[in-house]
Amino acid sequence: MLAEKGVVPGIKVDKGVQNIPFTKEETSTKGLDSLADMCKEFYNLGCRFAKWRAVLKIDEATGCPTDLAIQENAWGLARYAAICQDNGLVPIVEPEILCDGPHSIETCQRVTERVLSFVFKALQDQHIFFEGCLLKPNMVTPGTKCATKATPAEIAARTVTALSRTVVPALVGVVFLSGGQSEEEASLNLNAMNRLEGIRRPWFLTFSYGRALQNSAVKTWAGKDENIEAGQKALITRCKANGDAQLGKYAGSDDKSANESLTIENYKY
């Protein structure tokens, strides 16, 4: 049905995270051992892209993320990407730095730049075809418990600066995760990035949100047949908001439900 409507299907291929021994509960992602067979299977079923999530955390008291965790996750993402491309799938590379904690936006930018530099070195080492690859990173934001808040303009400038210092120009696009931001925050921040002047951004900057695209729609629908049309309208509203945001044309919304916090500490799925 999706293919008939011109929608390109994809598949999440990782098997979740596991603790890295002798670290402060830092994690790596499982699933590489069976990935090639899975990619072959889902390509034959019609999928044309895949997603793999690596998770890193900022904890200045314990020195996280450590070089060990960064290196392990960068290598895993690169090997996943290589296996995908070897089997005809476009890899979405997702190094998510969790927003949990009291850290500042400056710390988030520093860590994001370090993580992305490791990731792109690993992708280069694995001979990834960057023109057939997408990056799904976090935005550079203060930690959820940081007392100092940031404006969309600052988040946009710091995020695009971090990307410009680490991401190769050949990459097709950057498709952001929302990372616990409200629907409205995610849209406004993306919009601000696409309105930036003075910072090079050779990639298409768009969205690959889960919670910040679906929350209003799922709550409106609530699993009830009589709410299907209303749920569809709620989804279209958020799609339109982010469609405008990727063009730098989003004017904002006064929809209170779109401002609901979607933060889930130590988010797993």
C-alpha positions as CSV (number, residue, x, y, z in Angstrom):
1,M,0.0,0.0,0.0
2,L,2.8,2.4,0.9
3,A,4.7,1.7,-2.3
4,E,1.6,2.3,-4.4
5,K,1.3,5.8,-2.9
6,G,4.9,6.6,-3.7
7,V,6.2,6.1,-0.1
8,V,9.7,4.5,0.2
9,P,9.7,2.1,3.1
10,G,12.6,1.4,5.5
11,I,13.3,-0.6,8.5
12,K,15.0,-0.2,11.9
13,V,17.6,-2.9,12.0
14,D,19.4,-2.5,15.4
15,K,18.5,-4.8,18.3
16,G,18.8,-2.2,21.1
17,V,21.7,-1.4,23.4
18,Q,23.9,-3.3,25.9
19,N,26.3,-2.0,28.5
20,I,30.0,-1.8,27.6
21,P,32.0,-3.6,30.2
22,F,34.0,-1.5,32.7
23,T,32.3,1.7,31.9
24,K,29.8,3.9,33.8
25,E,26.8,2.1,32.1
26,E,27.7,3.4,28.7
27,T,26.3,1.4,25.9
28,S,26.9,0.0,22.4
29,T,24.3,-1.2,19.9
30,K,23.5,-4.9,19.2
31,G,22.7,-6.6,15.9
32,L,25.7,-6.5,13.6
33,D,26.1,-10.3,13.6
34,S,22.7,-10.9,11.8
35,L,22.6,-7.6,10.0
36,A,23.6,-8.7,6.5
37,D,20.9,-11.4,6.4
38,M,18.3,-8.9,7.7
39,C,19.3,-6.4,5.0
40,K,19.0,-8.9,2.2
41,E,15.6,-10.0,3.5
42,F,14.1,-6.6,3.9
43,Y,15.5,-5.4,0.5
44,N,13.7,-8.2,-1.1
45,L,10.5,-7.2,0.7
46,G,10.8,-3.7,-0.8
47,C,12.7,-1.7,1.8
48,R,15.2,0.8,0.5
49,F,16.7,2.4,3.7
50,A,17.5,1.4,7.3
51,K,18.1,3.0,10.6
52,W,20.5,2.2,13.4
53,R,20.6,4.1,16.7
54,A,23.7,4.5,18.9
55,V,23.3,6.1,22.3
56,L,25.7,8.3,24.2
57,K,25.3,10.2,27.4
58,I,26.8,13.4,28.9
59,D,27.8,13.1,32.5
60,E,30.6,15.5,33.4
61,A,30.9,14.0,36.9
62,T,31.9,10.6,35.5
63,G,33.6,11.8,32.3
64,C,31.0,10.5,29.9
65,P,31.0,10.0,27.1
66,T,34.4,8.3,27.3
67,D,36.6,7.8,24.3
68,L,35.9,4.1,24.6
69,A,32.2,4.6,24.2
70,I,32.6,7.1,21.4
71,Q,34.9,4.8,19.5
72,E,32.8,1.7,20.0
73,N,29.6,3.4,18.8
74,A,31.3,5.2,15.9
75,W,32.7,1.9,14.6
76,G,29.4,0.1,15.1
77,L,27.6,2.8,13.1
78,A,30.1,2.7,10.3
79,R,30.1,-1.1,10.0
80,Y,26.2,-1.0,10.0
81,A,26.4,1.6,7.2
82,A,28.8,-0.5,5.2
83,I,26.6,-3.6,5.5
84,C,23.5,-1.7,4.4
85,Q,25.2,-0.2,1.4
86,D,26.6,-3.6,0.4
87,N,23.0,-4.8,0.3
88,G,21.4,-1.9,-1.5
89,L,20.0,0.0,1.5
90,V,20.6,3.7,2.3
91,P,21.8,3.8,5.9
92,I,20.5,6.4,8.3
93,V,23.3,6.9,10.8
94,E,22.0,7.9,14.2
95,P,24.5,8.9,16.9
96,E,22.2,10.2,19.6
97,I,23.6,12.2,22.5
98,L,20.9,12.1,25.2
99,C,19.7,15.4,26.5
100,D,19.4,14.1,30.1
101,G,21.2,16.1,32.7
102,P,22.2,19.6,33.8
103,H,25.0,20.2,31.2
104,S,25.2,23.5,29.3
105,I,24.6,24.0,25.6
106,E,28.4,24.7,25.3
107,T,29.1,21.2,26.7
108,C,26.6,19.7,24.3
109,Q,28.2,21.4,21.3
110,R,31.7,20.3,22.4
111,V,30.6,16.6,22.8
112,T,28.5,16.6,19.6
113,E,31.5,17.8,17.6
114,R,33.7,15.2,19.2
115,V,31.3,12.4,18.6
116,L,30.6,13.4,15.0
117,S,34.3,13.7,14.2
118,F,34.8,10.1,15.4
119,V,31.7,8.9,13.4
120,F,32.8,10.4,10.1
121,K,36.4,9.1,10.6
122,A,34.9,5.6,11.1
123,L,32.6,6.0,8.1
124,Q,35.5,7.1,5.9
125,D,37.5,4.1,7.2
126,Q,34.7,1.8,6.2
127,H,34.6,3.3,2.6
128,I,31.1,4.6,3.0
129,F,29.5,6.2,-0.1
130,F,28.5,9.5,1.5
131,E,26.2,10.5,-1.4
132,G,24.1,7.4,-0.4
133,C,24.0,8.0,3.3
134,L,22.0,10.2,5.8
135,L,22.9,11.4,9.3
136,K,20.3,11.5,12.1
137,P,21.9,13.5,14.9
138,N,20.7,15.3,18.0
139,M,20.3,19.1,17.9
140,V,22.7,21.0,20.2
141,T,20.6,22.0,23.2
142,P,21.2,22.5,26.9
143,G,20.5,19.4,29.1
144,T,16.9,19.0,30.3
145,K,18.0,20.0,33.8
146,C,20.1,23.0,32.8
147,A,18.9,26.2,34.4
148,T,19.9,28.3,31.4
149,K,17.6,27.9,28.5
150,A,18.5,28.6,24.8
151,T,16.6,30.3,22.0
152,P,15.9,28.6,18.7
153,A,18.5,31.0,17.1
154,E,21.2,29.9,19.5
155,I,20.4,26.2,19.1
156,A,20.4,26.6,15.3
157,A,23.7,28.4,15.2
158,R,25.5,26.0,17.5
159,T,24.0,22.9,15.8
160,V,24.9,24.0,12.3
161,T,28.4,25.1,13.5
162,A,28.9,21.7,15.0
163,L,27.9,20.1,11.7
164,S,30.0,22.4,9.6
165,R,33.1,21.5,11.6
166,T,32.6,17.7,11.3
167,V,30.3,16.5,8.6
168,V,31.6,16.0,5.0
169,P,29.9,18.2,2.3
170,A,29.2,15.1,0.2
171,L,26.6,13.8,2.6
172,V,23.2,13.9,1.1
173,G,21.3,15.3,4.1
174,V,20.9,15.7,7.9
175,V,17.6,14.4,9.3
176,F,17.3,15.5,12.9
177,L,15.9,13.5,15.8
178,S,13.8,15.5,18.2
179,G,15.3,14.1,21.4
180,G,12.5,14.8,23.8
181,Q,11.8,18.3,22.6
182,S,8.2,19.3,22.3
183,E,6.7,19.3,18.9
184,E,6.8,23.1,18.7
185,E,10.4,23.3,19.9
186,A,11.6,20.8,17.3
187,S,9.8,22.7,14.5
188,L,11.0,26.1,15.6
189,N,14.6,24.9,16.0
190,L,14.7,23.3,12.6
191,N,13.1,26.4,11.1
192,A,15.8,28.6,12.7
193,M,18.6,26.4,11.1
194,N,17.2,26.9,7.7
195,R,17.0,30.6,8.1
196,L,20.6,30.9,9.3
197,E,22.9,33.2,7.4
198,G,26.7,33.2,7.5
199,I,27.3,29.5,8.3
200,R,27.8,27.1,5.4
201,R,25.3,24.3,5.3
202,P,25.8,22.2,2.1
203,W,23.4,19.5,3.2
204,F,19.6,19.4,3.2
205,L,18.5,20.0,6.8
206,T,15.2,18.2,7.6
207,F,13.4,16.1,10.2
208,S,13.2,12.4,11.1
209,Y,11.2,12.9,14.3
210,G,9.4,10.2,16.3
211,R,7.8,11.7,19.3
212,A,7.7,15.3,17.9
213,L,5.9,14.2,14.8
214,Q,3.5,11.6,16.2
215,N,2.6,12.7,19.7
216,S,-0.4,14.9,18.9
217,A,-1.7,12.5,16.3
218,V,-1.5,9.5,18.5
219,K,-3.1,11.3,21.5
220,T,-5.9,12.6,19.3
221,W,-6.6,9.2,17.7
222,A,-6.3,7.4,21.1
223,G,-6.9,4.1,19.2
224,K,-10.5,4.8,18.5
225,D,-12.1,4.5,15.1
226,E,-14.2,7.6,15.6
227,N,-11.0,9.6,16.1
228,I,-9.2,8.5,12.9
229,E,-10.0,11.6,10.9
230,A,-9.1,13.9,13.7
231,G,-5.8,12.0,14.2
232,Q,-5.0,12.3,10.6
233,K,-5.6,16.0,10.6
234,A,-3.3,16.3,13.7
235,L,-0.6,14.4,11.9
236,I,-0.9,16.6,8.7
237,T,-0.7,19.7,10.9
238,R,2.7,18.6,12.3
239,C,3.9,17.4,8.8
240,K,3.0,20.8,7.4
241,A,4.8,22.6,10.2
242,N,8.0,20.7,9.7
243,G,7.7,20.9,5.9
244,D,7.6,24.6,6.3
245,A,10.4,24.5,8.8
246,Q,12.8,22.7,6.5
247,L,12.3,25.6,4.1
248,G,12.7,28.2,6.8
249,K,9.1,29.3,6.4
250,Y,7.5,28.1,9.7
251,A,5.7,30.9,11.4
252,G,5.0,29.1,14.7
253,S,1.7,27.9,16.3
254,D,-0.3,28.6,19.4
255,D,-1.4,25.0,19.7
256,K,-0.9,24.2,23.4
257,S,-0.7,20.4,22.8
258,A,2.3,21.0,20.5
259,N,4.2,22.6,23.5
260,E,3.9,19.5,25.7
261,S,7.3,18.2,26.9
262,L,8.2,14.9,25.4
263,T,11.3,14.3,27.5
264,I,11.8,10.7,28.7
265,E,14.9,10.2,30.7
266,N,17.3,7.6,29.4
267,Y,15.0,7.1,26.4
268,K,14.8,3.5,25.0
269,Y,12.8,2.0,22.3
